[in-house]
Amino acid sequence: MQLSYEKSREGRGCSVMPACDVPVCKVPEGLARKQEARFPQMAEVDISRHYTQLEKRSHGVNDGFYPLGSCTMKYNPKLNDEMAALPGFTGIHPLQPVHTVQGCLEVISTLESYLDEITGMTGMTFQPAAGAHGEFTGLLLIKAYHTHRGDTKRNTIIIPDTAHGTNPASSTMAGFKVINIPSNSDGCMDLDALRAAVGEDTAGLMLTNPNTVGIFDKNILEITKIIHEAGGLNYYDGANLNSIMGVVRPGDMGFDVIHINLHKTFSTPHGGGGPGAGAVGCKKELEQFLPLYRAVKDGNGYSFSNAENSIGSVKEFYGNFGVIIRALAYVMVLGREGIPEAATNAVLNANYMRAALQDTYSIPFNDICMHEFVMSIEDLKKEKGVTALDIAKALLDYGVHPPTIYFPLIVEEAMMWEPTETESKDTLDDVVSILKEIHAKALSDPASLHDAPHGTPVRRLDEVGAARNPVLKYEFDTDK
Amino acid sequence: MGSYIPSTLEERDEMLRTIGIKSTDDLYGAVPSQMKLSHLNIPEGMAELTVSEKIRAMAARNKVFGSIFRGAGAYNHYIPSIVKEVTGKETFLTAYTPYQAEISQGVLQNIFEYQTMVCELTGMDVANASVYDGASGAAEAITMCIDRKRRKALVSSAANPMFIQTIKTYCFGSGTEIVMIPSKDGVTDLDAAASLIDDTTACIYMQQPNYFGQIEDCTAAAEKAHGAGLKFIMGINPIAAVSLKSARECGADVAVGEGQPLGMPLSFGGPYLGFMAATKDMMRRLPGRIVGETKDVDGKRAYVLTLQAREQHIRREKASSNICSNQALCAMTAAVYLTTMGTKGMDEVASLCYSKAHYAAAQISSIPGFDIVYKGEFFHEFVTKTPCDADKLLAKLEEKDILGGYPVEGGILWCVTEMNSKDQIDALVNALKEVSSCN
């Protein structure tokens, strides 16, 4: 398919701007740009068709099952989008006087009260724009806490080897050293390794519970206690919150700081990679460090409040407000019964799929799991040369989005499935039978899987070539 | 209560039987019982219609102004109809990051087109697929320039205060030292900047136009930076960038900016868009996703996420940045906006902003007490004095459904765009004449 730039023709375009109704003045010669910025010149009908073509070459939750482990690709309710698009929200300048933005502040403050209750925290910022941004913010709260106490030697963060790559990367950005510790044979935290790792330099622990192999760590209270006794704080990576919301709270597990991915757990759409929202909640003693511009309710309505020893800002303004509205609509629809019901059914769906596949595929931690489970294709690889990548690509020919592959790192040839609560039993049954069919094919005709996919708009790509000779923009004929 | 769960109660029982457990309580056997929540203290769930009414009532408690003369980091521009239509397409809205390239060519091609447009806008060689916003982009740009030896960044005090705040917060994390360059007559004092440079300084960050709307001498700044072995980071407004010397023409090594003016509504501050581009030399230090062109096994042209050896899922604690989710749909918004406007439309909107701002500045400053504060060239924002208390003056304008400029030190920062007709500007000027007695 052609690029918009290749469809561009001199003289085409849309008429959007009116004639100037004041005297025209020009930027002085010495300040003006010499080389004109070139954008596609297309008629509106061609733009409409261009993006429709691009849409047909994409895959969303509306297209079908999307079981990306750790990404919580649940259905995105349409009410949420409509609410975010209300002119009473989209037309509001972020620097308007506070009495003219009471509705916006009410949205943020109301959502905070619900999420504080769901997570067991007492204060929250909505400034972070994504999960990793939330991690960075939460780690800065931990850093500020120790620094403020004059406890400046605490410079390490402990992270288990099952963690998302963002955890160590965020720790480095926040100026910490990372201590990676191995998991034990049941995929959970090795308590002895943890005890050996803590010390006077321990700033904190980053953990997701349930972890990335889908297991709830039953020693969680012991784990958080070890960190607290060593003088550190516990950070909860909220990537897997969907499995436990309304059932058990990170705050009650001993966590001090948490980030929540509103674009996972609270149903806001991922937009092809963003915008998300990584709200960060914390316990009372950390509230004094929260980022600026927290929305609070007082006697006369809503206002902004700046924490006494705030770390500052991690972003302009108050966060991805449009995402915050969507999450509020979702929590209001589900309410106190719907939140735990969603979690329970996410766990039910994952266990149903696991149980239905356990006789066909190898499942290394095959016990009751939470919202996701991990299969290993190691056996098939040894016997037939079929890899997790091959199975993933074969799924594409069935119109099924593959799960997360090659993660977590502790499982060889991993495939990490997270079906979420918004998939029906019918959908799960279909996918289970497709997976069994692919397994049979792997045994009988492994070569056919190496070539998959066959029916997609393009087939397997030369990724090495793309990285070796990077072509990162359209090259104009005239520039060649 | 509401629910988005499709399974019927019978199906759920059937699923429990397949798993081999009796009730859903058995799913949570690993959770210590003393920790389990007995009651979640939030309101009961509500029907869609009820929630719609309640949130509409919240929206109604905001005031949407009839005319807006305020910028200061968020800009009121016209959004062509097709922009909302395209970016509202369900597949674009609900897709994840395009990990499976074979079924994500649409999203990937769009990012490739967007990267091309950002390179055109800035004149730079390579652009990434977006970062969170302009402020965090500026902070990431500084991280790109820091190394073991050079751990200090000079930041213009004429930059947007929220950007400065964000840069400082990021640098609290990384341990990077920030030194503020003073401003003089509303622009960055480049002589002072030169005197602040030492052999541990990595880069200079400046904005074009700056917070006060003034056009900076970025060419001179880049020369000073390069002369001392520093990198020059230029923050740009994407509408002004169409008219003013490009980042490349000024000699920038990294160009970053807030992309909100490219088709994103004001929306109380977000979601917005951080765009980021650099010279080829800096390519492997860029944070975030980057899409590249390649071929499939049949030789067909295709697009894929590339240069991933920089990223957190591969490099973990050694990654160039922790960024994972970005602002992809906002990047698409900018791409559709720029495609709809085209080269000609972008020239038109930039020219309208410039002309109207200069008309408004002349009219406002002709009122006694509203002198222009800074005498340098400006683009579409400018600061005037105010003859009386800014808040009182702005409150009077509010009664006339006008969101006036933003109070800053020394006066009021006004912004004028294509959205402000001559009638609106004249009405503002008349209102100012009327209310400037204040008392």
Interface residues (C-beta under 8 A of the other chain):
Chain A: M1 L3 S4 Y5 R12 G13 C14 V16 M17 P18 C20 D21 V22 P23 V24 C25 K26 V27 P28 L31 A32 R33 K34 Q35 E36 A37 R38 F39 P40 Q41 M42 E44 I47 S48 H50 Y51 T52 Q53 L54 E55 K56 R57 S58 H59 G60 V61 N62 D63 Y66 L68 C71 M73 K74 Y75 N76 P77 L79 D81 E82 M83 A84 A85 L86 P87 G88 F89 T90 G91 I92 H93 P94 L95 Q96 P97 T100 V101 Q102 G103 C104 E106 V107 S113 Y114 E117 I118 A129 A130 G131 A132 H133 E135 F136 L139 L140 K143 A144 H164 G165 T166 P168 A169 S170 S171 T172 M173 A174 G175 V178 I215 F216 D217 K218 I220 L221 I244 G246 V247 V248 R249 D252 M253 H263 S267 P269 H270 G271 G272 G273 G274 P275 G276 P291 L292 I311 G312 S313 V314 K315 E316 F317 Y318 G319 N320 F321 G322 V323 I325 L328 A329 V331 M332 V333 L334 G335 R336 E337 G338 I339 P340 E341 A342 T344 N345 V347 L348 N349 N351 Y352 R354 A355 A356 I368 A392 K393 L396 H401 P402 F407 E421 T422 E423 S424 K425 P453 T456 P457 V458 R459 R460 L461 D462 E463 G465 A466 A467 P470 V471 L472 K473 Y474
Chain B: M1 G2 S3 Y4 I5 P6 S7 E11 R12 E14 M15 L16 T18 I19 G20 I21 T24 D26 L27 Y28 G29 A30 V31 P32 M35 K36 L37 H39 L40 N41 I42 P43 E44 G45 M46 A47 E48 V51 S52 K54 I55 R56 A57 M58 A59 A60 R61 N62 K63 V64 F65 I68 R70 A72 G73 A74 N76 Y78 P80 I82 K84 E85 V86 G88 K89 E90 T91 F92 L93 T94 A95 Y96 T97 P98 Y99 Q100 A101 E102 I103 S104 Q105 G106 V107 Q109 N110 F112 E113 Q115 T116 M117 C119 E120 L121 G123 V126 A127 A129 S130 Y132 D133 G134 A135 S136 T143 N160 M162 F163 Q165 T166 K168 T169 Y170 F172 G173 S174 G175 I215 A241 V242 S243 L244 K245 S246 R248 E249 E258 P265 L266 S267 F268 G269 G270 P271 Y272 M283 R289 I290 V291 G292 E293 T294 K295 D296 V297 D298 K300 A302 V304 T306 L307 Q308 A309 E311 Q312 H313 I314 R315 R316 E317 K318 A319 S321 N322 I323 C324 S325 N326 Q327 A328 L329 C330 M332 A335 V336 L338 T339 T340 M341 G342 T343 K344 G345 M346 E348 V349 S351 L352 Y354 S355 K356 H358 Y359 E377 F379 L394 A395 E398 L403 Y406 E418 S421 K422 I425
